[in-house]
Amino acid sequence: MTYDRAAASARPVFAGWRIMRSDAGRFWATRERPFPRIVEDAGAHRTVDADDLVGLCQAIAEQEGIAEQACRVVRTAQ
């Protein structure tokens, strides 16, 4: 993995995610803190990848959406 300006520019958009670009040019993001177990059980992944920043942003948003939905279900059940 190398430092990449495009990856660095995405950091403020997704606080809590570390954005990287592989030597092969693929974008990766990993959550700085793991999701709670209930969120992982719902299908959220801590690390995602994509061919470009747009795809990576979509992948991160999808994981955060899964987390939000899982937390909503838990709150409703309480």
Backbone as JSON Lines, residues from 0, in Angstrom:
{"i":0,"aa":"M","n":[0.85,-1.17,0.0],"ca":[0.0,0.0,0.0],"c":[0.9,1.24,0.0]}
{"i":1,"aa":"T","n":[0.47,2.23,-0.73],"ca":[1.23,3.46,-0.81],"c":[0.33,4.65,-0.5]}
{"i":2,"aa":"Y","n":[0.96,5.78,-0.15],"ca":[0.2,7.01,0.08],"c":[-0.35,7.48,-1.26]}
{"i":3,"aa":"D","n":[-1.56,7.94,-1.24],"ca":[-2.2,8.39,-2.46],"c":[-3.06,9.61,-2.16]}
{"i":4,"aa":"R","n":[-2.89,10.67,-2.92],"ca":[-3.68,11.89,-2.67],"c":[-5.17,11.67,-2.81]}
{"i":5,"aa":"A","n":[-5.57,10.86,-3.78],"ca":[-7.01,10.6,-3.97],"c":[-7.57,9.89,-2.75]}
{"i":6,"aa":"A","n":[-6.83,8.93,-2.23],"ca":[-7.28,8.22,-1.03],"c":[-7.32,9.17,0.16]}
{"i":7,"aa":"A","n":[-6.32,10.01,0.28],"ca":[-6.27,10.96,1.4],"c":[-7.43,11.95,1.33]}
{"i":8,"aa":"S","n":[-7.84,12.32,0.14],"ca":[-8.94,13.29,0.0],"c":[-10.28,12.7,0.43]}
{"i":9,"aa":"A","n":[-10.4,11.39,0.43],"ca":[-11.66,10.74,0.84],"c":[-11.78,10.63,2.35]}
{"i":10,"aa":"R","n":[-10.7,10.79,3.07],"ca":[-10.71,10.61,4.52],"c":[-11.72,11.47,5.25]}
{"i":11,"aa":"P","n":[-11.81,12.77,4.96],"ca":[-12.79,13.58,5.7],"c":[-14.24,13.16,5.43]}
{"i":12,"aa":"V","n":[-14.5,12.55,4.31],"ca":[-15.85,12.15,3.95],"c":[-16.32,10.98,4.81]}
{"i":13,"aa":"F","n":[-15.42,10.07,5.11],"ca":[-15.76,8.88,5.89],"c":[-14.88,8.8,7.13]}
{"i":14,"aa":"A","n":[-15.19,9.63,8.1],"ca":[-14.45,9.61,9.36],"c":[-14.59,8.24,9.99]}
{"i":15,"aa":"G","n":[-13.5,7.75,10.55],"ca":[-13.52,6.44,11.19],"c":[-13.1,5.32,10.26]}
{"i":16,"aa":"W","n":[-12.86,5.63,9.0],"ca":[-12.4,4.64,8.02],"c":[-11.01,5.05,7.54]}
{"i":17,"aa":"R","n":[-10.12,4.11,7.45],"ca":[-8.78,4.36,6.91],"c":[-8.79,3.96,5.44]}
{"i":18,"aa":"I","n":[-8.51,4.92,4.57],"ca":[-8.54,4.71,3.11],"c":[-7.12,4.47,2.61]}
{"i":19,"aa":"M","n":[-6.94,3.45,1.79],"ca":[-5.63,3.14,1.23],"c":[-5.78,2.78,-0.25]}
{"i":20,"aa":"R","n":[-4.67,2.85,-0.93],"ca":[-4.64,2.41,-2.33],"c":[-3.51,1.41,-2.47]}
{"i":21,"aa":"S","n":[-3.81,0.25,-3.01],"ca":[-2.79,-0.79,-3.15],"c":[-1.82,-0.44,-4.26]}
{"i":22,"aa":"D","n":[-0.7,-1.13,-4.27],"ca":[0.29,-0.91,-5.33],"c":[-0.28,-1.26,-6.7]}
{"i":23,"aa":"A","n":[-1.31,-2.09,-6.71],"ca":[-1.97,-2.46,-7.97],"c":[-3.02,-1.43,-8.39]}
{"i":24,"aa":"G","n":[-3.25,-0.42,-7.53],"ca":[-4.19,0.65,-7.88],"c":[-5.59,0.47,-7.33]}
{"i":25,"aa":"R","n":[-5.84,-0.59,-6.59],"ca":[-7.18,-0.84,-6.02],"c":[-7.32,-0.06,-4.72]}
{"i":26,"aa":"F","n":[-8.52,0.46,-4.5],"ca":[-8.79,1.22,-3.27],"c":[-9.34,0.29,-2.19]}
{"i":27,"aa":"W","n":[-8.89,0.51,-0.97],"ca":[-9.3,-0.27,0.19],"c":[-9.68,0.68,1.32]}
{"i":28,"aa":"A","n":[-10.6,0.24,2.15],"ca":[-10.95,1.0,3.35],"c":[-11.17,0.0,4.48]}
{"i":29,"aa":"T","n":[-10.64,0.34,5.62],"ca":[-10.88,-0.48,6.79],"c":[-11.33,0.41,7.94]}
{"i":30,"aa":"R","n":[-12.29,-0.06,8.66],"ca":[-12.84,0.69,9.77],"c":[-11.82,0.73,10.89]}
{"i":31,"aa":"E","n":[-11.59,1.91,11.46],"ca":[-10.59,2.04,12.51],"c":[-10.99,1.31,13.78]}
{"i":32,"aa":"R","n":[-12.28,1.22,14.05],"ca":[-12.79,0.45,15.19],"c":[-13.74,-0.6,14.64]}
{"i":33,"aa":"P","n":[-13.68,-1.81,15.17],"ca":[-14.59,-2.85,14.68],"c":[-16.05,-2.47,14.91]}
{"i":34,"aa":"F","n":[-16.91,-2.99,14.07],"ca":[-18.34,-2.87,14.31],"c":[-18.68,-3.7,15.54]}
{"i":35,"aa":"P","n":[-19.74,-3.35,16.25],"ca":[-20.22,-4.23,17.32],"c":[-20.61,-5.59,16.73]}
{"i":36,"aa":"R","n":[-20.57,-6.6,17.55],"ca":[-20.85,-7.97,17.11],"c":[-22.21,-8.08,16.41]}
{"i":37,"aa":"I","n":[-23.22,-7.42,16.95],"ca":[-24.57,-7.48,16.37],"c":[-24.57,-6.96,14.93]}
{"i":38,"aa":"V","n":[-23.74,-5.95,14.67],"ca":[-23.64,-5.37,13.32],"c":[-22.92,-6.33,12.38]}
{"i":39,"aa":"E","n":[-21.85,-6.95,12.87],"ca":[-21.15,-7.93,12.05],"c":[-22.06,-9.12,11.74]}
{"i":40,"aa":"D","n":[-22.84,-9.53,12.74],"ca":[-23.77,-10.63,12.52],"c":[-24.84,-10.27,11.48]}
{"i":41,"aa":"A","n":[-25.13,-8.98,11.36],"ca":[-26.1,-8.51,10.37],"c":[-25.5,-8.45,8.96]}
{"i":42,"aa":"G","n":[-24.17,-8.63,8.87],"ca":[-23.53,-8.68,7.56],"c":[-22.59,-7.55,7.22]}
{"i":43,"aa":"A","n":[-22.33,-6.64,8.15],"ca":[-21.41,-5.53,7.87],"c":[-19.97,-6.04,7.89]}
{"i":44,"aa":"H","n":[-19.17,-5.51,6.98],"ca":[-17.76,-5.88,6.88],"c":[-16.89,-4.7,7.3]}
{"i":45,"aa":"R","n":[-15.84,-5.0,8.05],"ca":[-14.94,-3.95,8.53],"c":[-14.02,-3.45,7.41]}
{"i":46,"aa":"T","n":[-13.71,-4.29,6.45],"ca":[-12.81,-3.92,5.36],"c":[-13.52,-4.14,4.03]}
{"i":47,"aa":"V","n":[-13.42,-3.14,3.15],"ca":[-14.04,-3.22,1.82],"c":[-13.03,-2.74,0.78]}
{"i":48,"aa":"D","n":[-13.28,-3.08,-0.47],"ca":[-12.4,-2.63,-1.55],"c":[-13.22,-2.35,-2.8]}
{"i":49,"aa":"A","n":[-12.59,-1.61,-3.72],"ca":[-13.25,-1.25,-4.98],"c":[-12.2,-0.82,-5.99]}
{"i":50,"aa":"D","n":[-12.62,-0.75,-7.24],"ca":[-11.71,-0.35,-8.31],"c":[-11.41,1.15,-8.29]}
{"i":51,"aa":"D","n":[-12.35,1.95,-7.77],"ca":[-12.16,3.4,-7.78],"c":[-12.79,4.01,-6.52]}
{"i":52,"aa":"L","n":[-12.58,5.3,-6.32],"ca":[-13.09,5.96,-5.12],"c":[-14.61,5.99,-5.06]}
{"i":53,"aa":"V","n":[-15.25,6.14,-6.2],"ca":[-16.71,6.13,-6.2],"c":[-17.23,4.79,-5.68]}
{"i":54,"aa":"G","n":[-16.67,3.71,-6.2],"ca":[-17.07,2.38,-5.75],"c":[-16.74,2.16,-4.28]}
{"i":55,"aa":"L","n":[-15.61,2.68,-3.84],"ca":[-15.23,2.53,-2.45],"c":[-16.19,3.29,-1.54]}
{"i":56,"aa":"C","n":[-16.53,4.5,-1.93],"ca":[-17.5,5.28,-1.15],"c":[-18.84,4.57,-1.07]}
{"i":57,"aa":"Q","n":[-19.25,3.96,-2.16],"ca":[-20.5,3.19,-2.15],"c":[-20.41,1.99,-1.21]}
{"i":58,"aa":"A","n":[-19.27,1.31,-1.23],"ca":[-19.08,0.14,-0.37],"c":[-19.08,0.54,1.1]}
{"i":59,"aa":"I","n":[-18.44,1.64,1.43],"ca":[-18.43,2.13,2.82],"c":[-19.84,2.52,3.24]}
{"i":60,"aa":"A","n":[-20.53,3.25,2.38],"ca":[-21.89,3.67,2.7],"c":[-22.8,2.46,2.91]}
{"i":61,"aa":"E","n":[-22.6,1.42,2.13],"ca":[-23.4,0.2,2.29],"c":[-23.15,-0.43,3.66]}
{"i":62,"aa":"Q","n":[-21.89,-0.49,4.07],"ca":[-21.58,-1.07,5.38],"c":[-22.16,-0.24,6.52]}
{"i":63,"aa":"E","n":[-22.05,1.07,6.39],"ca":[-22.63,1.94,7.42],"c":[-24.15,1.83,7.44]}
{"i":64,"aa":"G","n":[-24.76,1.62,6.28],"ca":[-26.2,1.41,6.21],"c":[-26.63,0.13,6.9]}
{"i":65,"aa":"I","n":[-25.85,-0.92,6.71],"ca":[-26.14,-2.19,7.4],"c":[-26.04,-1.98,8.9]}
{"i":66,"aa":"A","n":[-25.0,-1.25,9.32],"ca":[-24.82,-0.99,10.76],"c":[-25.97,-0.18,11.32]}
{"i":67,"aa":"E","n":[-26.38,0.84,10.6],"ca":[-27.49,1.68,11.06],"c":[-28.78,0.87,11.19]}
{"i":68,"aa":"Q","n":[-29.05,0.03,10.21],"ca":[-30.25,-0.79,10.23],"c":[-30.2,-1.78,11.39]}
{"i":69,"aa":"A","n":[-29.06,-2.41,11.62],"ca":[-28.93,-3.37,12.72],"c":[-29.15,-2.69,14.07]}
{"i":70,"aa":"C","n":[-28.6,-1.5,14.23],"ca":[-28.77,-0.77,15.49],"c":[-30.23,-0.34,15.67]}
{"i":71,"aa":"R","n":[-30.89,0.03,14.58],"ca":[-32.29,0.41,14.64],"c":[-33.16,-0.76,15.1]}
{"i":72,"aa":"V","n":[-32.85,-1.95,14.58],"ca":[-33.6,-3.16,14.96],"c":[-33.41,-3.44,16.45]}
{"i":73,"aa":"V","n":[-32.18,-3.3,16.94],"ca":[-31.9,-3.55,18.35],"c":[-32.65,-2.55,19.22]}
{"i":74,"aa":"R","n":[-32.64,-1.27,18.85],"ca":[-33.36,-0.24,19.63],"c":[-34.86,-0.51,19.64]}
{"i":75,"aa":"T","n":[-35.39,-0.92,18.51],"ca":[-36.82,-1.2,18.42],"c":[-37.22,-2.39,19.29]}
{"i":76,"aa":"A","n":[-36.34,-3.37,19.37],"ca":[-36.62,-4.59,20.13],"c":[-36.54,-4.36,21.65]}
{"i":77,"aa":"Q","n":[-35.91,-3.28,22.05],"ca":[-35.74,-3.05,23.49],"c":[-36.95,-2.49,24.12]}
